């Protein structure tokens, strides 16, 4: 494929082969490319534009931050798992021109490239949802990708080591205090995994595991919106471990030395992890089409009204929820994965292979990993916790990952029999992971699902 200078365009396809451009390699974009490649093989040009050369299996990101898994375990190579006919170009899309059917992106070295398309799939995912809280963007960090996880791992190790090295009891308490805001899937797992990790670090540093204090702050209940069994199990496990769960609470101010809660309590800390939620990538706003809840409006075939050549899926799309008339599907990984698969098939159908289908979704239950031998799951709506839930949770993740399964299982085995490594890598500094950074789309919770209709 050849590229033109910015704003020029190259013409879609080469010869008689149409060109399909997919923007984003998260759950939606990755599965859109896979299903499209399976349906059309060598009869189309498939161009995948994304900022990374890997698909990130985000449900296991908390285990990277807590030292259980190496980051490359959940970073699945695009070249190694997608057909060789798929052309991946690395870059951030910064302009979409629907009238000219062109996409422009900037590569990692700051150069712009443009190509045109016959079909376009928008799967750009989401970014952090911020609140107008004083000091939040300056002193808090989000949790959405490998850089944040690597930084968080180093940060946790560093705070415990600095706490062990100071003679000031107030400073020691502040450095051993960790606050997570948001009790959804991400915040709950970060708290569960992080607390176990820092207790082990504190014990090794001679502080004693009771020196560590973790707070989970949330406006709603733990895992609100999921099966009550999952939320109740997670809440119970966290409290039994000593986590302070503050529901019905919000953060009012963040400083370099701590936070102030709505209740008036001031918590000295050097660590605030923001896991409140996500919003669609701002690129969607620039398209100039109808939005709903900040997402691009599509019909149940994932087609943009008025633009039959444009499809959108995942967090970027407001997809009508067939189970909840008048509402849209949630911004979750399981919806993104299923919608991506359907988008690829419907693109193929629009090019003459197969028939167009509408989005349907049926789930088999949800999974929450709480570290150690703890987990919660409701497969087939059976309420499980402890080791049975843990076995199902890890088995599901291994089956769902498109690669690196053996390496991931090996890391889990080693973690069970060996102490975790506590070397600070220093690869990612705090300035490299600002809270408002854009990252691949993030799942709120893993869900076991039936495959899409074939």
C-alpha positions as CSV (number, residue, x, y, z in Angstrom):
1,X,0.0,0.0,0.0
2,X,1.3,3.5,-0.8
3,X,0.7,6.6,1.3
4,X,0.1,10.1,0.2
5,X,1.2,13.4,1.7
6,X,-1.3,14.8,4.3
7,X,-4.6,15.7,2.8
8,X,-4.0,14.1,-0.6
9,X,-5.4,10.6,-0.5
10,X,-4.3,7.7,-2.6
11,X,-7.6,6.3,-4.0
12,X,-9.2,3.3,-2.4
13,X,-7.9,-0.2,-3.0
14,X,-5.4,-1.3,-5.6
15,X,-6.8,-2.8,-8.8
16,X,-10.1,-4.5,-8.2
17,X,-9.6,-5.1,-4.5
18,X,-11.5,-2.8,-2.1
19,X,-9.7,-1.3,0.9
20,X,-11.0,-1.6,4.4
21,X,-9.5,0.6,7.1
22,X,-9.9,-0.4,10.7
23,X,-9.0,2.3,13.3
24,X,-8.0,0.8,16.7
25,X,-6.6,-2.5,17.8
26,X,-8.5,-3.0,21.1
27,X,-11.1,-5.6,21.7
28,X,-13.4,-4.2,19.0
29,X,-10.8,-3.4,16.3
30,X,-8.8,-6.6,16.8
31,X,-11.8,-8.8,16.5
32,X,-13.2,-6.8,13.5
33,X,-10.0,-7.5,11.6
34,X,-9.9,-11.1,12.5
35,X,-13.5,-11.8,11.4
36,X,-13.1,-9.7,8.2
37,X,-9.9,-11.5,7.3
38,X,-11.6,-14.9,7.8
39,X,-14.5,-13.9,5.7
40,X,-12.7,-12.3,2.7
41,X,-9.2,-13.7,2.9
42,X,-7.2,-12.2,0.0
43,X,-10.1,-10.5,-1.8
44,X,-9.7,-7.2,0.1
45,X,-7.0,-4.9,1.4
46,X,-7.2,-4.7,5.2
47,X,-5.4,-1.8,6.9
48,X,-5.2,-1.7,10.6
49,X,-4.2,1.7,12.1
50,X,-3.3,1.7,15.8
51,X,-0.7,3.3,18.1
52,X,0.7,-0.1,19.3
53,X,1.8,-3.2,17.5
54,X,0.0,-5.4,20.0
55,X,-3.5,-6.3,21.2
56,X,-3.7,-5.6,25.0
57,X,-5.6,-8.2,27.0
58,X,-6.7,-5.6,29.6
59,X,-8.5,-7.8,32.1
60,X,-5.1,-9.0,33.4
61,X,-3.5,-5.6,33.6
62,X,-3.8,-5.5,37.5
63,X,-1.7,-8.6,37.6
64,X,1.1,-6.8,35.7
65,X,0.9,-3.9,38.2
66,X,1.2,-6.2,41.1
67,X,4.1,-8.2,39.7
68,X,2.2,-11.5,39.0
69,X,2.6,-11.3,35.2
70,X,5.2,-9.8,32.9
71,X,3.7,-7.1,30.6
72,X,4.5,-9.0,27.4
73,X,2.2,-11.8,28.6
74,X,-0.9,-9.7,28.0
75,X,0.5,-7.8,25.0
76,X,-0.4,-10.1,22.1
77,X,1.5,-9.5,18.9
78,X,-0.7,-8.3,16.0
79,X,1.8,-9.6,13.4
80,X,1.9,-13.0,15.2
81,X,-1.8,-13.5,15.6
82,X,-3.4,-11.8,12.6
83,X,-3.2,-13.1,9.0
84,X,-0.2,-11.9,7.0
85,X,-2.7,-10.2,4.5
86,X,-3.5,-7.6,7.2
87,X,-1.3,-4.5,6.9
88,X,-0.7,-2.8,10.3
89,X,0.4,0.8,10.3
90,X,1.5,2.3,13.6
91,X,0.1,5.7,14.4
92,X,-2.5,7.9,16.0
93,X,-5.4,8.9,13.7
94,X,-5.9,12.7,13.9
95,X,-8.3,13.4,11.0
96,X,-11.2,11.6,9.3
97,X,-12.7,13.1,6.2
98,X,-15.9,11.2,5.4
99,X,-16.7,13.2,2.3
100,X,-13.3,12.1,0.7
101,X,-13.3,8.8,2.5
102,X,-9.8,9.4,3.8
103,X,-8.0,8.7,7.1
104,X,-4.9,10.6,8.3
105,X,-2.6,9.5,11.0
106,X,0.7,10.5,12.6
107,X,3.3,7.8,13.0
108,X,5.6,7.5,16.0
109,X,8.2,9.8,14.4
110,X,5.7,12.6,13.9
111,X,5.1,12.1,10.1
112,X,1.7,12.2,8.7
113,X,0.2,9.7,6.3
114,X,-3.1,9.5,4.5
115,X,-5.0,6.8,2.8
116,X,-8.6,6.4,1.5
117,X,-11.0,3.6,2.0
118,X,-14.0,1.7,0.6
119,X,-15.1,0.7,4.1
120,X,-14.2,2.2,7.4
121,X,-14.5,0.6,10.9
122,X,-14.1,3.0,13.8
123,X,-13.0,1.1,17.0
124,X,-11.0,3.8,18.7
125,X,-12.1,3.0,22.2
126,X,-12.1,5.4,25.1
127,X,-10.1,7.6,27.4
128,X,-10.2,8.5,31.1
129,X,-13.4,10.2,32.4
130,X,-12.2,13.1,34.6
131,X,-14.1,15.1,37.2
132,X,-13.6,18.8,38.1
133,X,-11.7,18.0,41.3
134,X,-8.9,20.3,42.3
135,X,-5.5,18.7,41.9
136,X,-6.9,15.5,40.3
137,X,-5.0,15.7,36.9
138,X,-1.8,16.9,38.6
139,X,-1.5,14.2,41.3
140,X,-3.6,11.2,40.4
141,X,-2.9,8.5,37.9
142,X,-5.2,6.4,35.8
143,X,-4.9,2.7,35.0
144,X,-5.5,1.9,31.3
145,X,-2.4,0.5,29.7
146,X,1.1,-1.0,30.0
147,X,2.8,2.3,30.8
148,X,0.4,2.9,33.7
149,X,0.8,-0.7,35.0
150,X,4.6,-0.5,34.8
151,X,4.7,2.8,36.5
152,X,2.3,1.6,39.2
153,X,4.4,-1.4,39.9
154,X,7.5,0.7,40.4
155,X,5.6,3.3,42.4
156,X,4.3,0.7,44.9
157,X,7.7,-0.8,45.4
158,X,9.3,2.7,45.7
159,X,6.7,3.9,48.3
160,X,7.3,0.9,50.6
161,X,11.1,1.2,50.3
162,X,11.0,4.9,51.0
163,X,8.7,4.2,54.0
164,X,11.2,1.7,55.3
165,X,14.0,4.2,55.0
166,X,12.4,7.2,56.8
167,X,12.4,7.9,60.5
168,X,9.4,10.2,60.3
169,X,6.3,8.2,61.4
170,X,3.9,10.5,59.6
171,X,5.8,10.2,56.3
172,X,5.9,6.4,56.7
173,X,2.1,6.2,57.2
174,X,1.5,8.4,54.2
175,X,3.7,6.4,51.9
176,X,2.1,3.1,53.1
177,X,-1.4,4.5,52.4
178,X,-2.9,3.8,49.0
179,X,-6.2,5.2,47.7
180,X,-8.2,3.8,44.7
181,X,-11.2,5.8,43.5
182,X,-13.9,3.9,41.7
183,X,-15.2,0.4,42.8
184,X,-16.0,-0.9,39.3
185,X,-14.2,-3.9,37.9
186,X,-10.8,-2.1,37.4
187,X,-10.8,-0.3,40.8
188,X,-11.8,-3.4,42.7
189,X,-9.1,-5.6,41.1
190,X,-6.4,-3.0,41.4
191,X,-7.2,-2.7,45.1
192,X,-7.3,-6.5,45.6
193,X,-4.1,-7.2,43.8
194,X,-2.3,-4.1,45.0
195,X,-3.0,-4.7,48.6
196,X,-1.7,-8.2,48.6
197,X,1.5,-7.0,46.8
198,X,2.2,-4.1,49.1
199,X,1.6,-6.3,52.2
200,X,4.2,-8.7,50.9
201,X,6.6,-5.8,50.2
202,X,6.1,-4.3,53.6
203,X,6.7,-7.6,55.3
204,X,10.0,-8.1,53.4
205,X,11.1,-4.6,54.2
206,X,10.6,-5.1,57.9
207,X,7.6,-2.9,58.3
208,X,5.1,-5.6,58.9
209,X,2.1,-6.1,56.6
210,X,-0.2,-4.2,59.0
211,X,1.7,-1.0,58.1
212,X,-0.1,-1.0,54.8
213,X,-3.4,0.9,54.5
214,X,-5.6,0.7,51.4
215,X,-8.8,2.7,50.8
216,X,-11.4,2.0,48.1
217,X,-13.5,5.1,47.6
218,X,-16.7,4.9,45.5
219,X,-19.9,6.9,45.1
220,X,-21.8,3.6,44.6
221,X,-21.5,0.0,45.9
222,X,-18.6,-2.3,45.0
223,X,-19.2,-3.7,41.5
224,X,-22.5,-1.8,41.3
225,X,-24.6,-2.9,38.3
226,X,-23.3,-6.4,38.3
227,X,-24.8,-9.5,39.9
228,X,-25.2,-8.7,43.6
229,X,-23.2,-11.9,44.4
230,X,-20.1,-10.5,42.8
231,X,-20.3,-7.2,44.6
232,X,-21.1,-8.8,47.9
233,X,-18.2,-11.3,47.6
234,X,-15.7,-8.7,46.6
235,X,-16.8,-6.3,49.3
236,X,-16.5,-9.1,51.9
237,X,-13.1,-10.3,50.7
238,X,-11.6,-6.8,50.7
239,X,-13.0,-5.9,54.1
240,X,-11.7,-9.2,55.6
241,X,-8.2,-8.3,54.3
242,X,-8.4,-4.9,56.0
243,X,-9.2,-2.7,53.0
244,X,-11.2,0.3,54.1
245,X,-14.2,0.4,51.7
246,X,-15.8,3.8,51.6
247,X,-19.1,3.6,49.6
248,X,-21.3,6.6,49.1
249,X,-18.2,8.7,49.3
250,X,-16.3,11.0,46.9
251,X,-12.9,12.8,46.7
252,X,-13.2,16.6,47.0
253,X,-9.6,17.6,46.7
254,X,-6.2,16.1,45.8
255,X,-2.8,17.5,46.8
256,X,0.8,16.3,46.6
257,X,0.5,15.1,50.2
258,X,-3.0,13.6,50.3
259,X,-6.7,13.8,49.6
260,X,-9.8,15.2,51.2
261,X,-13.0,13.2,51.2
262,X,-16.5,14.6,51.0
263,X,-17.0,13.5,54.6
264,X,-14.3,15.9,55.6
265,X,-11.7,13.2,56.4
266,X,-8.2,14.0,55.2
267,X,-6.1,11.1,54.1
268,X,-2.3,11.6,53.9
269,X,-1.1,9.6,50.9
270,X,1.3,9.6,48.0
271,X,-0.8,7.3,45.9
272,X,-4.2,8.0,44.2
273,X,-5.3,5.7,41.4
274,X,-8.3,7.0,39.4
275,X,-10.6,4.2,38.1
276,X,-13.9,6.0,38.0
277,X,-14.8,5.4,34.3
278,X,-14.2,6.1,30.7
279,X,-15.5,8.3,27.9
280,X,-15.4,7.9,24.1
281,X,-12.1,8.9,22.4
282,X,-12.3,12.6,21.4
283,X,-11.7,11.6,17.8
284,X,-15.4,10.6,17.6
285,X,-16.5,14.2,18.3
286,X,-14.4,15.5,15.4
287,X,-16.3,13.3,12.9
288,X,-19.3,15.7,12.8
289,X,-22.0,13.0,13.0
290,X,-24.8,12.4,15.4
291,X,-23.7,11.4,18.9
292,X,-25.5,9.9,21.9
293,X,-23.8,9.9,25.3
294,X,-20.7,11.0,23.5
295,X,-20.7,8.0,21.2
296,X,-21.3,7.7,17.5
297,X,-24.9,6.7,16.7
298,X,-25.2,3.4,14.8
299,X,-28.0,1.0,14.1
300,X,-28.0,-2.6,15.2
301,X,-26.0,-3.6,12.1
302,X,-23.3,-1.2,13.5
303,X,-23.6,1.0,10.4
304,X,-23.6,4.8,10.7
305,X,-26.9,6.3,9.4
306,X,-26.3,8.1,6.1
307,X,-22.9,6.5,5.7
308,X,-23.3,2.8,4.7
309,X,-19.6,2.6,4.2
310,X,-18.8,3.5,7.8
311,X,-19.1,1.1,10.7
312,X,-18.5,1.8,14.4
313,X,-18.2,-0.6,17.4
314,X,-17.0,-0.9,20.9
315,X,-16.7,2.2,23.2
316,X,-16.9,4.5,20.2
317,X,-20.4,3.4,19.2
318,X,-23.8,3.9,20.7
319,X,-25.2,0.5,19.8
320,X,-28.9,-0.1,20.6
321,X,-29.2,-2.7,23.4
322,X,-31.7,-5.4,22.3
323,X,-32.2,-6.4,25.9
324,X,-33.0,-2.8,27.0
325,X,-35.1,-0.9,24.5
326,X,-34.2,2.7,24.3
327,X,-30.8,2.2,25.8
328,X,-27.3,1.6,24.5
329,X,-25.0,-1.3,25.2
330,X,-22.5,-0.7,28.1
331,X,-18.9,0.3,27.4
332,X,-17.5,-3.1,28.3
333,X,-15.0,-5.5,26.8
334,X,-17.4,-8.2,26.1
335,X,-19.7,-5.9,24.0
336,X,-16.6,-4.5,22.2
337,X,-15.4,-8.0,21.3
338,X,-18.8,-9.2,20.0
339,X,-19.4,-6.0,18.2
340,X,-16.0,-6.1,16.6
341,X,-16.6,-9.6,15.3
342,X,-20.0,-8.6,13.9
343,X,-18.6,-5.4,12.3
344,X,-16.1,-7.5,10.4
345,X,-18.8,-9.8,9.2
346,X,-21.1,-7.0,8.2
347,X,-18.3,-5.3,6.3
348,X,-17.8,-8.5,4.4
349,X,-21.5,-8.8,3.8
350,X,-21.5,-5.2,2.4
351,X,-18.9,-6.4,-0.1
352,X,-20.8,-9.4,-1.2
353,X,-19.8,-12.1,1.2
354,X,-22.5,-13.4,3.6
355,X,-25.5,-11.5,4.9
356,X,-25.9,-8.5,7.2
357,X,-26.9,-9.4,10.8
358,X,-28.0,-7.3,13.7
359,X,-26.2,-7.2,17.1
360,X,-27.3,-9.7,19.7
361,X,-25.7,-10.5,22.9
362,X,-26.1,-13.3,25.5
363,X,-23.9,-13.7,28.5
364,X,-23.0,-16.7,30.6
365,X,-21.9,-14.8,33.6
366,X,-19.2,-12.5,35.0
367,X,-15.8,-13.0,36.6
368,X,-13.8,-11.0,39.1
369,X,-10.3,-12.0,40.2
370,X,-9.5,-10.8,43.7
371,X,-5.9,-12.1,44.0
372,X,-4.5,-15.1,45.9
373,X,-7.1,-17.9,46.0
374,X,-10.0,-15.5,45.9
375,X,-12.4,-14.7,43.1
376,X,-16.1,-14.4,42.4
377,X,-18.0,-15.8,39.4
378,X,-21.5,-16.6,38.4
379,X,-21.2,-19.0,35.4
380,X,-24.6,-20.0,34.1
381,X,-25.8,-17.9,37.0
382,X,-24.3,-20.2,39.6
383,X,-22.8,-18.3,42.5
384,X,-19.2,-19.3,43.1
385,X,-16.4,-17.9,45.2
386,X,-13.0,-19.0,46.4
387,X,-11.0,-21.7,44.6
388,X,-13.8,-22.9,42.3
389,X,-14.4,-19.3,41.1
390,X,-10.6,-18.8,40.8
391,X,-10.2,-21.9,38.6
392,X,-13.0,-20.8,36.3
393,X,-11.7,-17.2,36.1
394,X,-8.2,-18.2,35.1
395,X,-9.4,-20.9,32.7
396,X,-11.7,-18.4,31.0
397,X,-8.8,-15.9,30.7
398,X,-6.6,-18.5,29.1
399,X,-9.3,-19.5,26.6
400,X,-10.1,-15.8,25.8
401,X,-6.5,-14.7,25.2
402,X,-5.6,-14.9,21.5
403,X,-1.9,-15.7,22.3
404,X,0.7,-16.1,25.1
405,X,-1.4,-18.7,26.9
406,X,1.5,-20.9,28.0
407,X,3.7,-18.0,29.1
408,X,0.8,-16.6,31.1
409,X,0.1,-20.0,32.8
410,X,3.8,-20.3,33.5
411,X,3.9,-16.9,35.2
412,X,0.9,-17.9,37.4
413,X,2.7,-21.2,38.4
414,X,5.9,-19.4,39.3
415,X,4.0,-16.8,41.3
416,X,2.5,-19.7,43.3
417,X,5.8,-21.1,44.3
418,X,8.3,-18.3,44.2
419,X,8.4,-14.8,45.8
420,X,7.7,-11.9,43.5
421,X,10.6,-9.9,42.1
422,X,10.8,-6.4,43.6
423,X,13.3,-4.7,41.3
424,X,12.3,-1.2,40.2
425,X,12.8,-0.9,36.4
426,X,12.5,2.9,36.1
427,X,11.2,2.6,32.6
428,X,8.2,4.8,32.9
429,X,8.1,8.0,35.0
430,X,5.0,9.7,36.3
431,X,5.2,12.4,33.6
432,X,4.8,9.8,30.9
433,X,1.4,8.6,32.3
434,X,-0.8,11.7,32.8
435,X,-4.3,11.0,33.9
436,X,-5.9,12.4,30.7
437,X,-3.8,10.1,28.5
438,X,-5.6,8.3,25.7
439,X,-5.2,4.5,25.7
440,X,-6.7,1.4,24.1
441,X,-10.2,0.7,25.3
442,X,-10.6,-0.7,28.7
443,X,-13.0,-3.4,29.9
444,X,-15.0,-2.8,33.1
445,X,-15.4,-6.5,33.7
446,X,-14.8,-9.8,31.9
447,X,-17.9,-11.7,30.9
448,X,-18.4,-15.2,29.6
449,X,-20.4,-15.0,26.5
450,X,-21.9,-17.1,23.8
451,X,-20.2,-16.6,20.4
452,X,-22.0,-14.3,18.0
453,X,-24.5,-15.9,15.7
454,X,-22.8,-17.4,12.6
